[in-house]
Amino acid sequence: MTAMVMTACTGQEAEMAEAAQDKFNYVVDQFADLQILRYQVPGFEALSLKQKQLLYHLSEAALMGRDILFDQNCRYNLPIRRTLEAIYKGYKGDRKEPQFIALETYLKRVWFANGIHHHYAEDKFVPGFTPEFFRSCVEQVEVSELPLAEGQTVGQFVAGISPVIFDPEVMPKRSVQSGDADLIQASANNYYGEGVTQKEVEDFYAEMKAGKDTVSPISYGLNSRLVKENGKLVEKVWKVGGLYSPAIEKIVSELQKAVAFAENEAQKAIIEKLIEYYQTGDLKTFDAYSILWVEDTVSDVDFVNGFIETYGDPLGMKASWESTVNFINKEATKRTKVISDNAQWFEDHSPVDKRFKKEKVKGVSAKVITVSMLGGDCYPATPIGINLPNADWIRRDHGSKSVTIENITEAYDKASQGNGFSEEFVWSDAEREMLKKYGFITDNLHTDLHECLGHGSGKLLPGTDPDALKAYSSTLEEARADLFGLYYLGDAKLVELGLVPDADAHKAEYYKYIMNGLMTQLVRIEQGKNVEEAHMRNRQLIAKWVYEKGKADHVVELKQRDGKTYVLVNDYAKLRELFGCLLAEVQRIKSEGDFAAGKKLVEDYGVKVDPVLHAEVLERYAKLNLAPYKGFVNPVMKEIKSDTGEVTDVVLDYTEGYADQMLRYSTEYSFLPSYNK
């Protein structure tokens, strides 16, 4: 009888939780090409107070570095953001006036992109308001609220900042990833000082690497800006006492508070080592921290905090600041444990050349997580999966840690239901039913395979420079991981392991991936532009390559119906073979450091856009009134204290709006000066 009551209660709780989820309002705001969502943090209430306090301080640390990313993306981002915020808060005119609405939209875009360049396309935003309106707004702001340089007048400030905002020829692109131009001088990002050339950067780091350890090399240049002082190149290291010190000191302070709530000694050592790295800027210490972090597979709470990903640097060396804070989703992690437990099988059966396979896969750990806070380059736009560390030698000797962020993928899924996209772009009811039945399962599983096994698979040949692929490195690495996941989604082993319900499930991800790579991701690109972002280049590269190579056998077709283009996959088995062939080639390119072949592959398949198809896709998508890009606001994490000041609980509030959150962050988590030199 007790068992019956408990079962009934459990069932009722599940139904209540599902009902609450259905009522949750995922959509917060929509403007330009962006939709802002919120995510839930299921399971947070059930954590211990100690875990909640650990999450709280790690989350505070995740927000403290926000200004760093703005400054990394462009040296004018902070003064522009602060000027726009001052105007927005103090504007005395008609807020329904078109010019002000355009300025408000521009500010919202700057918040989203952490700067004046599009977060994905990396082109500079075109403001919908005039220079004259901007000047009149600035003149109404109290001088004390403007980010003026020392001795600068308001007029001089406006004259200096206006071309950066309005002139399309000034700093047009945040990061130029390919082409014949000097990639450093053509890029607007702030990883390199004024006047520094690509050749100077390459020579500087080549000399630094010469004669050094090639078995376990440090990540040269990862945490610094390279500038010229008195005609000589020097690194300005991002650390306590160095560049970005005011923000890094705040990060360290919260990490120090977090130490007291560590779940175990291993986690305590990880946090303390990260603090040491921030205090010294020593990249050997960063490697030591990364090894400790990747070897901790028992803690429920986990986090990423630091200078991690190098997508924003044209040369793939310097890292943007980012943070995520999370805890394990134990039920969903059962599937990733199955994957990681069989990592050696997947490596052994990979279609790549035996020379490029790992003889022994080490330390592959994977889990599904529930994120509770996003920061830096993971906010507002966030990844759905992460695999770290990035250093190839640490992966080789110590393994990697992979996560799928399921509460984020669930938010995407819930917010997209019934939006008309599938009806407009999917070929037939058969494909739509397939996507409905298997799509969420296979999408998450592809992320699992991409992060857990794809990034961790294969090896470099002895003597291959990890930076050999230069500007094409990020695209090719993402292609390698995606192809690994796609190839194995169609393997009978996944049915055997119970990861998919049947042998047809993979077709949903295959269809969606090819449709996205050939067509629908084009909604993210302005007409007349090429593909620039690494993940988008990767998806187009894969889709176009298999389309071209399978054309004779009609493996994939672009079919016309009623004047509209659709993707049709005729032979899923042959498509899987093609994925395997391309995976073998991309792995060879990486393992051998074949820059010429890598460049050709990306430039031939990943960059150029069919203008006719592009125009059609944009026109069809516009009628749906959807936003091609999505990002998130964070929940507000609050400490509940007793009359004596003791923390008794930590709770989450999901009600904060987008502009409210951004303005609050700019007030409470802004520590850097407007100009950082």
VOGU-3710 file (C-alpha; in Angstrom, 3 decimals, decimal comma):
1> mtamvmtact> 0,000/0,000/0,000  2,897/2,347/0,842  4,446/1,527/-2,499  1,191/2,314/-4,272  0,951/5,716/-2,538  4,565/6,546/-3,349  4,054/5,593/-6,986  0,943/7,742/-7,188  2,763/10,703/-5,637  5,686/10,286/-7,995
11> gqeaemaeaa> 3,335/10,215/-10,965  1,484/13,293/-9,743  4,764/15,178/-9,221  5,875/14,311/-12,739  2,561/15,497/-14,175  2,742/18,731/-12,153  6,313/19,356/-13,312  5,310/18,755/-16,927  2,327/21,090/-16,566  4,543/23,812/-15,062
21> qdkfnyvvdq> 6,972/23,406/-17,935  4,192/23,765/-20,495  3,128/27,054/-18,852  6,682/28,422/-18,756  7,078/31,437/-21,040  10,237/30,762/-23,015  10,109/33,847/-25,275  11,352/37,137/-23,787  11,931/39,510/-26,722  12,387/39,651/-30,501
31> fadlqilryq> 14,134/42,291/-32,626  16,241/42,511/-35,795  17,267/38,900/-36,574  17,243/37,827/-32,917  14,875/36,131/-30,529  15,616/36,160/-26,804  14,566/33,121/-24,783  14,815/32,057/-21,170  15,791/28,615/-19,952  14,658/26,630/-16,938
41> vpgfealslk> 17,015/25,017/-14,423  15,207/21,816/-13,435  16,571/20,077/-10,359  18,084/23,203/-8,805  15,685/23,201/-5,854  16,688/19,643/-4,942  20,391/20,478/-4,572  21,962/20,842/-1,146  22,490/24,332/0,284  26,255/23,840/-0,052
51> qkqllyhlse> 25,906/23,008/-3,754  23,654/26,008/-4,286  26,188/28,287/-2,610  28,950/26,851/-4,785  26,817/27,495/-7,859  26,072/31,016/-6,628  29,715/32,083/-6,318  30,733/30,354/-9,557  27,813/32,150/-11,230  28,939/35,503/-9,856
61> aalmgrdilf> 32,408/34,772/-11,269  30,739/33,963/-14,594  29,297/37,479/-14,764  32,330/39,429/-13,512  34,256/39,141/-16,795  31,536/40,485/-19,100  33,462/43,670/-19,993  36,504/41,626/-21,042  34,723/40,098/-24,022  33,344/43,451/-25,142
71> dqncrynlpi> 36,874/44,871/-25,194  38,349/41,785/-26,867  35,837/42,020/-29,703  36,724/45,647/-30,524  38,496/48,419/-28,647  35,550/50,793/-29,174  32,857/48,440/-27,846  32,883/49,593/-24,231  32,686/53,342/-24,932  29,952/52,754/-27,528
81> rrtleaiykg> 27,931/50,489/-25,226  28,211/52,909/-22,321  27,244/55,878/-24,473  24,193/54,098/-25,864  23,151/52,975/-22,381  23,433/56,521/-21,057  21,242/57,752/-23,916  18,743/54,915/-23,445  18,328/55,526/-19,719  18,129/59,311/-19,873
91> ykgdrkepqf> 16,364/60,029/-23,160  13,794/62,801/-22,689  12,199/62,729/-26,157  9,470/60,578/-27,674  10,491/56,945/-27,233  8,126/55,916/-30,028  10,000/58,083/-32,512  11,474/55,888/-35,312  15,012/57,165/-34,747  14,926/56,316/-31,051
101> ialetylkrv> 13,385/52,896/-31,742  16,237/52,271/-34,204  18,786/53,321/-31,576  17,139/51,013/-29,035  17,320/48,105/-31,496  20,964/48,898/-32,224  21,753/48,863/-28,497  19,966/45,533/-28,064  22,070/44,120/-30,890  25,265/45,461/-29,320
111> wfangihhhy> 24,320/43,785/-26,029  23,615/40,498/-27,799  26,803/40,476/-29,872  29,011/41,811/-27,075  29,940/44,587/-29,442  29,196/46,392/-32,694  29,765/43,397/-34,982  27,271/40,602/-35,588  27,888/37,688/-33,240  27,780/35,152/-36,095
121> aedkfvpgft> 28,326/36,905/-39,431  30,868/39,267/-37,779  29,903/42,196/-40,052  29,442/45,604/-38,445  25,837/46,536/-37,728  24,233/49,193/-39,914  22,487/51,683/-37,592  18,944/52,719/-38,471  19,410/56,173/-36,944  21,389/59,119/-38,313
131> peffrscveq> 24,686/60,596/-37,122  22,821/63,848/-36,446  20,311/62,116/-34,176  23,134/60,343/-32,371  25,000/63,605/-31,846  21,882/65,330/-30,491  21,326/62,445/-28,061  24,919/62,523/-26,821  24,728/66,266/-26,252  21,754/65,714/-23,909
141> vevselplae> 23,690/63,280/-21,690  25,464/64,491/-18,563  29,157/64,798/-19,383  30,040/62,724/-16,314  28,126/59,760/-17,808  30,034/59,781/-21,106  33,180/57,651/-21,611  35,426/60,544/-22,549  39,167/60,032/-22,779  41,334/62,270/-20,626
151> gqtvgqfvag> 41,121/65,868/-21,863  38,568/64,988/-24,548  35,575/67,236/-25,237  32,100/65,936/-26,083  32,507/67,233/-29,625  35,824/65,441/-30,050  34,331/62,258/-28,633  31,394/62,304/-31,070  33,698/63,077/-33,993  35,947/60,157/-33,072
161> ispvifdpev> 33,300/57,559/-32,320  30,826/58,353/-35,129  32,871/56,840/-37,998  33,195/53,613/-36,006  29,404/53,403/-35,762  28,313/54,842/-39,103  31,092/54,498/-41,695  30,859/51,058/-43,379  34,536/51,265/-44,362  35,784/51,667/-40,787
171> mpkrsvqsgd> 36,307/48,352/-38,960  33,801/46,550/-41,215  34,420/43,029/-39,895  35,292/41,759/-36,452  37,367/38,827/-37,669  38,408/38,124/-41,258  39,009/34,380/-41,488  40,131/33,933/-45,084  41,257/35,690/-48,236  44,468/37,246/-49,459
181> adliqasann> 44,385/40,353/-47,252  46,422/40,677/-44,065  43,997/38,894/-41,704  45,172/40,786/-38,624  44,977/44,271/-40,082  41,655/43,528/-41,814  40,040/42,427/-38,531  38,479/44,824/-36,025  38,997/42,633/-32,987  41,281/43,748/-30,185
191> yygegvtqke> 43,603/40,753/-29,887  46,417/42,652/-31,586  47,562/46,249/-31,263  47,387/48,884/-33,970  49,952/48,472/-36,728  50,691/44,805/-36,010  50,751/42,690/-39,187  49,952/39,032/-39,778  53,542/38,253/-40,761  54,839/39,902/-37,603
201> vedfyaemka> 52,468/37,806/-35,481  53,378/34,566/-37,231  57,118/35,304/-36,994  56,819/36,345/-33,336  55,195/33,107/-32,244  57,295/30,939/-34,571  60,381/32,311/-32,837  58,782/31,778/-29,442  58,041/28,120/-30,274  61,448/27,401/-31,807
211> gkdtvspisy> 63,361/24,773/-29,857  60,593/24,434/-27,262  58,687/21,348/-26,133  56,642/19,931/-29,035  55,341/16,918/-27,094  53,363/18,945/-24,541  53,518/22,536/-25,786  51,820/25,403/-23,987  49,118/27,312/-25,887  51,298/30,197/-27,027
221> glnsrlvken> 49,557/33,553/-27,082  46,310/32,243/-25,615  45,889/34,874/-22,876  47,461/38,060/-24,167  47,183/40,968/-26,566  50,196/41,365/-28,853  51,117/45,035/-29,298  53,962/47,225/-30,482  55,822/49,337/-27,956  58,653/51,510/-29,260
231> gklvekvwkv> 58,650/49,445/-32,433  59,001/46,134/-30,560  56,353/43,427/-30,217  55,341/42,625/-26,630  52,567/40,587/-25,029  50,123/42,288/-22,664  49,029/39,341/-20,527  45,467/39,139/-19,209  45,967/38,525/-15,479  45,790/40,102/-12,036
241> gglyspaiek> 48,101/43,103/-12,275  48,091/42,935/-16,067  45,614/43,779/-18,795  41,964/43,432/-17,650  43,097/43,235/-14,020  40,065/45,065/-12,484  37,657/42,443/-13,886  39,965/39,474/-13,268  40,392/40,510/-9,624  36,599/40,316/-9,217
251> ivselqkava> 36,525/36,876/-10,863  39,252/35,678/-8,509  37,417/37,072/-5,487  34,312/35,019/-6,286  36,378/31,912/-7,025  38,038/32,298/-3,632  34,591/32,391/-2,002  33,598/29,289/-3,969  36,504/27,264/-2,547  34,748/26,983/0,839
261> faeneaqkai> 31,810/25,201/-0,806  33,764/22,769/-3,001  32,212/19,303/-3,084  35,534/17,505/-2,594  39,290/18,045/-2,422  39,734/17,528/-6,164  37,285/20,295/-6,971  38,892/22,567/-4,398  42,285/22,002/-6,043  40,807/22,844/-9,467
271> ieklieyyqt> 39,414/26,181/-8,305  42,627/27,062/-6,474  44,725/26,240/-9,555  42,485/28,443/-11,720  42,968/31,264/-9,203  46,740/30,770/-9,431  46,565/30,947/-13,220  44,592/34,197/-13,119  47,093/35,625/-10,639  50,198/34,677/-12,642
281> gdlktfdays> 49,040/34,449/-16,264  51,373/31,442/-16,578  50,146/29,133/-19,369  51,872/26,130/-17,784  49,644/26,734/-14,779  46,665/26,864/-17,142  47,657/23,440/-18,483  47,971/22,123/-14,921  44,506/23,495/-14,154  43,118/21,914/-17,347
291> ilwvedtvsd> 44,515/18,515/-16,386  43,000/18,703/-12,900  39,695/19,814/-14,406  39,494/17,064/-17,024  40,360/14,382/-14,472  37,527/15,387/-12,110  34,672/13,131/-13,191  32,927/12,740/-9,827  31,786/16,255/-8,894  28,129/17,031/-9,572
301> vdfvngfiet> 28,734/20,770/-9,962  31,094/21,897/-12,708  32,075/25,067/-14,526  34,118/26,627/-17,301  35,783/29,977/-16,648  38,623/31,568/-18,562  40,210/32,358/-21,899  39,171/29,233/-23,778  38,013/29,303/-27,424  40,038/30,829/-30,260
311> ygdplgmkas> 37,347/31,223/-32,933  37,536/35,031/-32,764  41,233/35,225/-33,647  41,908/34,906/-37,398  45,030/32,904/-36,563  43,264/30,696/-34,022  45,624/31,486/-31,134  44,098/34,066/-28,788  41,086/33,112/-26,713  37,914/34,935/-25,817
321> westvnfink> 36,746/35,008/-22,202  33,792/32,752/-21,375  32,052/30,962/-18,558  29,321/28,406/-17,925  28,155/27,034/-14,576  26,256/23,772/-14,363  25,387/20,583/-12,535  24,928/17,063/-13,808  21,652/15,708/-15,186  22,117/12,193/-13,840
331> eatkrtkvis> 19,283/10,519/-15,707  20,223/11,894/-19,130  23,921/11,235/-18,447  23,257/7,498/-18,664  23,332/7,761/-22,459  26,606/9,712/-22,564  28,165/7,208/-20,163  27,337/4,469/-22,643  29,095/6,478/-25,351  32,202/7,231/-23,292
341> dnaqwfedhs> 32,426/3,629/-22,040  32,624/2,513/-25,679  35,009/5,242/-26,848  37,723/2,774/-27,854  35,301/0,830/-30,048  34,301/3,987/-31,893  37,937/5,016/-32,370  38,925/1,568/-33,637  36,055/1,409/-36,145  36,445/4,940/-37,473
351> pvdkrfkkek> 36,836/5,134/-41,289  40,057/7,182/-41,000  43,539/5,902/-41,795  45,024/3,764/-39,033  48,023/6,120/-38,775  45,738/8,847/-37,454  43,859/6,783/-34,854  44,617/6,730/-31,154  45,917/3,330/-30,096  44,464/3,905/-26,661
361> vkgvsakvit> 41,706/6,396/-25,947  42,262/7,975/-22,547  39,937/9,637/-20,121  36,913/10,311/-22,305  34,196/11,444/-19,922  30,821/12,709/-21,014  27,730/13,919/-19,272  24,520/15,788/-19,834  24,341/18,956/-17,797  21,860/21,538/-16,623
371> vsmlggdcyp> 23,351/24,990/-17,017  22,513/27,543/-14,319  24,493/30,573/-15,539  26,057/31,736/-18,800  28,755/34,380/-19,178  31,186/35,991/-21,592  31,339/34,331/-24,999  28,625/31,851/-23,947  26,063/34,622/-23,388  23,521/35,542/-24,666
381> atpiginlpn> 24,222/33,154/-27,575  25,327/29,853/-26,111  26,705/26,513/-27,292  24,587/23,395/-26,852  27,628/21,250/-26,200  31,212/21,720/-25,036  34,311/19,557/-25,292  37,459/20,662/-23,487  40,362/21,109/-23,010  41,488/22,244/-26,449
391> adwirrdhgs> 45,181/21,348/-26,160  45,765/18,245/-28,305  48,462/16,874/-26,015  46,209/17,047/-22,938  43,508/15,198/-24,866  46,104/12,623/-25,879  47,592/12,063/-22,425  44,707/12,876/-20,095  41,524/12,727/-22,155  38,721/15,216/-22,548
401> ksvtienite> 35,509/16,179/-20,856  32,370/16,529/-22,930  28,950/17,926/-22,088  25,583/18,302/-23,764  23,531/21,168/-22,324  20,080/19,641/-22,401  18,094/22,387/-20,677  19,275/24,722/-23,455  18,370/22,303/-26,269  15,007/21,755/-24,588
411> aydkasqgng> 14,371/25,517/-24,480  15,154/25,757/-28,189  12,828/22,848/-28,912  9,928/24,174/-26,824  10,205/27,700/-28,240  10,216/26,460/-31,860  7,151/24,229/-31,726  4,440/25,238/-34,179  6,391/28,089/-35,773  5,722/26,991/-39,385
421> fseefvwsda> 9,364/26,398/-40,335  8,958/22,678/-40,980  5,871/23,183/-43,125  7,723/25,709/-45,286  11,052/23,966/-45,850  10,689/20,199/-45,279  9,964/18,158/-48,426  6,967/16,084/-47,304  4,864/14,802/-44,422  7,068/11,710/-44,293
431> eremlkkygf> 10,141/13,780/-43,407  8,127/15,962/-41,029  6,853/12,913/-39,144  10,379/11,503/-39,035  11,699/14,759/-37,560  8,874/14,899/-35,032  9,437/11,296/-33,959  13,237/11,228/-33,793  14,489/14,823/-34,115  15,023/15,773/-30,467
441> itdnlhtdlh> 16,640/12,401/-29,661  19,050/12,376/-32,597  19,875/16,068/-32,314  21,044/15,611/-28,722  22,804/12,371/-29,643  24,675/14,064/-32,476  25,813/16,711/-29,996  26,910/13,942/-27,610  28,926/12,200/-30,323  30,356/15,494/-31,646
451> eclghgsgkl> 31,555/16,672/-28,245  32,363/13,406/-26,493  34,034/11,457/-29,293  34,447/13,699/-32,337  36,677/16,359/-30,807  38,517/13,740/-28,783  39,168/11,358/-31,681  42,241/10,971/-33,839  45,771/12,226/-33,275  48,372/14,505/-34,813
461> lpgtdpdalk> 51,395/12,874/-36,395  54,637/13,494/-34,487  56,028/16,933/-35,284  52,769/18,380/-36,634  52,258/21,936/-35,403  48,856/22,243/-33,640  48,496/25,680/-35,281  49,399/24,490/-38,788  45,893/25,021/-40,237  45,858/28,673/-39,116
471> aysstleear> 42,667/30,532/-40,083  41,014/27,309/-41,298  41,638/25,378/-38,085  38,315/26,099/-36,373  36,175/25,238/-39,406  38,013/21,984/-40,054  37,926/20,959/-36,400  34,168/21,506/-36,235  33,767/19,573/-39,498  35,808/16,699/-38,103
481> adlfglyylg> 33,658/16,470/-34,971  30,377/16,831/-36,886  31,375/14,153/-39,399  32,369/11,750/-36,637  28,935/12,179/-35,070  27,071/11,907/-38,360  28,960/8,794/-39,430  28,219/6,933/-36,209  24,587/8,056/-35,936  23,905/5,625/-38,768
491> daklvelglv> 25,855/2,734/-37,254  24,053/-0,381/-36,037  26,157/-0,140/-32,869  23,918/2,681/-31,614  20,849/0,441/-31,827  22,770/-2,340/-30,104  23,745/0,041/-27,284  20,164/1,227/-26,902  21,016/4,832/-27,785  18,448/5,038/-30,595
501> pdadahkaey> 15,094/3,230/-30,773  15,650/1,719/-34,223  17,778/1,716/-37,359  15,803/4,531/-38,996  16,295/7,155/-36,281  19,513/8,586/-37,749  17,697/9,630/-40,916  16,065/12,521/-39,046  19,425/14,100/-38,202  20,839/13,339/-41,658
511> ykyimnglmt> 17,911/15,064/-43,359  17,920/18,071/-41,036  21,698/18,474/-41,281  21,791/18,406/-45,084  18,781/20,717/-45,378  20,424/23,152/-42,978  23,850/23,010/-44,598  22,595/23,389/-48,165  19,705/25,779/-47,590  18,140/26,892/-44,369
521> qlvrieqgkn> 21,193/28,217/-42,527  21,388/30,801/-45,329  18,678/32,752/-43,470  21,513/33,834/-41,158  23,447/35,567/-43,917  22,736/38,921/-45,546  22,094/38,772/-49,262  25,312/39,140/-51,209  27,525/37,982/-48,335  29,626/34,838/-48,071
531> veeahmrnrq> 29,682/32,373/-45,185  32,192/33,516/-42,567  31,465/31,889/-39,188  33,367/28,634/-38,558  30,383/26,467/-37,570  28,343/27,633/-40,562  31,271/27,075/-42,926  31,661/23,606/-41,488  27,997/22,702/-42,086  27,983/24,046/-45,648
541> liakwvyekg> 31,297/22,355/-46,399  29,943/18,954/-45,358  26,550/19,349/-47,040  27,926/20,691/-50,335  30,721/18,124/-50,490  28,413/15,118/-50,080  25,877/16,711/-52,459  28,530/17,142/-55,159  30,213/13,767/-54,637  26,879/11,933/-54,575
551> kadhvvelkq> 25,345/13,776/-57,522  25,851/11,000/-60,061  23,952/8,564/-57,818  21,284/11,121/-56,807  22,150/10,591/-53,169  20,908/14,086/-52,290  18,779/16,251/-54,586  17,613/19,847/-54,636  14,102/19,500/-56,043  11,692/22,147/-57,261
561> rdgktyvlvn> 7,994/22,157/-56,443  5,600/25,059/-56,941  8,551/27,360/-57,560  10,244/26,405/-54,282  13,449/24,465/-53,658  13,548/21,516/-51,262  16,147/19,002/-50,124  15,439/15,343/-50,741  17,664/12,521/-49,496  17,278/9,423/-51,690
571> dyaklrelfg> 19,973/7,138/-50,314  20,756/7,382/-46,603  23,199/4,455/-46,688  25,262/6,050/-49,447  25,100/9,380/-47,622  26,676/7,739/-44,579  29,477/6,356/-46,762  30,168/9,848/-48,061  30,290/11,208/-44,507  32,908/8,550/-43,764
581> cllaevqrik> 35,007/9,448/-46,814  35,034/13,125/-45,928  35,829/12,361/-42,287  38,867/10,370/-43,408  40,130/13,299/-45,490  39,531/15,969/-42,844  41,312/13,830/-40,244  44,249/13,393/-42,624  44,449/17,152/-43,133  44,489/17,756/-39,374
591> segdfaagkk> 46,886/14,919/-38,542  49,406/15,986/-41,187  48,843/19,730/-40,819  48,111/19,979/-44,564  47,305/23,691/-44,783  46,953/23,813/-48,582  44,422/20,964/-48,698  42,518/22,364/-45,724  42,309/25,809/-47,297  41,102/24,391/-50,607
601> lvedygvkvd> 38,420/22,276/-48,950  37,027/25,201/-46,967  37,238/27,744/-49,786  35,755/25,376/-52,406  32,799/24,168/-50,348  32,359/26,238/-47,181  32,449/29,892/-48,236  30,572/30,773/-51,435  26,782/31,095/-51,542  24,431/30,487/-54,497
611> pvlhaevler> 22,836/33,953/-54,814  19,612/32,700/-56,455  18,958/30,019/-53,829  19,938/32,474/-51,092  17,398/35,046/-52,262  14,670/32,406/-52,408  15,381/31,113/-48,898  15,422/34,624/-47,447  12,097/35,471/-49,098  10,378/32,302/-47,852
621> yaklnlapyk> 11,775/32,687/-44,349  10,740/36,340/-44,074  7,079/35,363/-44,467  7,295/33,245/-41,299  8,249/36,245/-39,126  10,888/34,189/-37,331  14,300/35,193/-35,991  17,188/33,091/-37,358  19,314/33,594/-34,236  18,399/32,896/-30,640
631> gfvnpvmkei> 19,988/33,651/-27,302  19,097/33,663/-23,639  18,635/35,729/-20,546  19,927/34,128/-17,365  17,789/33,411/-14,336  18,499/35,778/-11,445  20,217/33,874/-8,655  19,445/35,264/-5,188  20,770/34,439/-1,745  18,142/34,208/0,996
641> ksdtgevtdv> 19,557/35,301/4,344  18,365/35,053/7,942  18,174/37,999/10,322  21,747/37,240/11,365  23,010/37,359/7,775  23,399/33,608/7,385  22,548/32,219/3,931  19,605/29,850/4,296  18,816/29,224/0,641  19,587/30,261/-2,925
651> vldytegyad> 16,640/30,707/-5,283  16,124/31,412/-8,976  13,939/34,131/-10,455  12,966/33,738/-14,120  11,064/37,016/-14,554  13,821/39,469/-15,550  13,489/40,990/-19,030  16,216/41,349/-21,639  16,897/45,093/-21,407  16,519/44,968/-17,616
661> qmlrysteys> 19,141/42,236/-17,363  21,581/43,928/-19,699  21,331/47,277/-17,914  21,702/45,589/-14,520  24,773/43,694/-15,697  26,267/46,948/-17,009  25,723/48,487/-13,567  26,648/45,601/-11,267  29,267/43,708/-13,303  31,181/46,411/-15,175
671> flpsynk> 34,708/46,906/-13,848  36,956/47,818/-16,760  37,765/51,331/-17,941  36,337/52,264/-21,335  39,802/52,162/-22,919  42,134/49,286/-22,010  45,744/49,589/-23,083
//
